[in-house]
Amino acid sequence: MQVPLLDLKAQYRTIKNEILAAVSEVLESQVCIGGPKVAELEQKIAAVSNCKFAVGASSGTDAILNTLMSLDIKSGDEVITTPFTFFATVGCIARTGAKPVFVDIDPKTYNIDSKKVAAAVTKKTKAIMPVHLYGQMADMDPIMDVAAKNNIAVIEDAAQSITSTYKGKKAGSVGTAGIFSFFPSKNLGGVGDGGMVVTNDEKLYNRLVIMRNHGSQPKYYHKYVGGNFRLDPIQAAAILVKLPHLDKWSQARRDNAAYYDKKFKGSPVITPFISPDCGTIYNQYVIRVPKRDELIKFLKEKTIGCEVYYPVPMHVQECFKYLGYKQGDFPHSEKAAKEVIALPVYPELTNEMKDYVVETILAFVAGKPS
Ligand SMILES: *Cc1c(COP(=O)(O)O)cnc(C)c1O
């Protein structure tokens, strides 16, 4: 049996006609930039996130970059974040000229350790960017306390966590701003790149709108240096088709995760820890095992898809050498990078597929791979 990590074709088959109709509508209109589809998606993503405002972006990465630039974060500033994340989080901070300052993760949730954030604040700190990894929000209350005391912004990197919750609050609605990605492997994926920023801050919203159009207002008059950070209407149209299915798809992921949790119980497999404060959307189902790299080889042989998110923490990336960090600085992130492995958890998985994944992994950890 073959079990891919993700099967986008399985999802596409269920909504193909609607997607084709929606994309065709955009093409027939020849509104190729901005327009009603982008505006409608912005309004709906703001609504599902319990935020007043949303601004489309060309990718999750550009949503982060636009937010940092719109908050005037620049050279000489510091932004606190986690080293255990996708590159974009930290790459965007560096691109503004600001210095990424890392805080290690909580080894249970893989999210930034909120108890260690206060100690990383300096006079130069302009923002904290927690990342809601794998679909679960970071422990936001202590982070918001530190931010309020020091008058600094909080940007939620919720690329993997659209509609997930923390103490009943939606991802993106807790901080100064939140960002989402519509990369096709996220729970709400486009048919290409896309992203969004959500916020309740009207001033920030107005700035984001100007910055996504090269900082111009009116046209050809540039008060700021912005960029082309615009969301494509074809992406907006496709995402609008998928949005009504999002909760059902996320529930199917939670059901798959619960199935795995139950089957792995009592084995050496460490299953995901979901805080009682959090409602996760399981963008990834990530386990920890000793001999992780051998397991990867074994799963490949057994034609089961898997992936390591992420094998190299940001503080030891070559491009961030200039920051002066070294191996050993963030032991929990480094250990996680060696032990985590994401398993297939996408909504269309069948019970037979899940059973095959479980049997294969249990055989491996029992030391008698069949
Ligand atoms: C996917 C992702 C991004 C970037 O999103 P893109 O749409 O691929 O640019 C940023 N941060 C995290 C944590 C992500 O998972």
PDBQT file of the ligand as one rigid body, heavy atoms in Angstrom, charges set to zero:
ROOT
HETATM    1  C1  LIG A 401       4.364  28.002   5.296  1.00  0.00    +0.000 C 
HETATM    2  C2  LIG A 401       4.949  28.853   6.346  1.00  0.00    +0.000 A 
HETATM    3  C3  LIG A 401       5.352  30.190   6.112  1.00  0.00    +0.000 A 
HETATM    4  C4  LIG A 401       5.437  30.809   4.752  1.00  0.00    +0.000 C 
HETATM    5  O1  LIG A 401       4.348  30.709   3.968  1.00  0.00    +0.000 OA
HETATM    6  P1  LIG A 401       4.483  30.726   2.369  1.00  0.00    +0.000 P 
HETATM    7  O2  LIG A 401       3.074  30.915   1.940  1.00  0.00    +0.000 OA
HETATM    8  O3  LIG A 401       5.069  29.414   1.957  1.00  0.00    +0.000 OA
HETATM    9  O4  LIG A 401       5.347  31.867   1.997  1.00  0.00    +0.000 OA
HETATM   10  C5  LIG A 401       5.789  30.944   7.185  1.00  0.00    +0.000 A 
HETATM   11  N1  LIG A 401       5.863  30.430   8.406  1.00  0.00    +0.000 NA
HETATM   12  C6  LIG A 401       5.533  29.157   8.675  1.00  0.00    +0.000 A 
HETATM   13  C7  LIG A 401       5.619  28.651  10.077  1.00  0.00    +0.000 C 
HETATM   14  C8  LIG A 401       5.072  28.321   7.656  1.00  0.00    +0.000 A 
HETATM   15  O5  LIG A 401       4.752  27.055   7.923  1.00  0.00    +0.000 OA
ENDROOT
TORSDOF 0
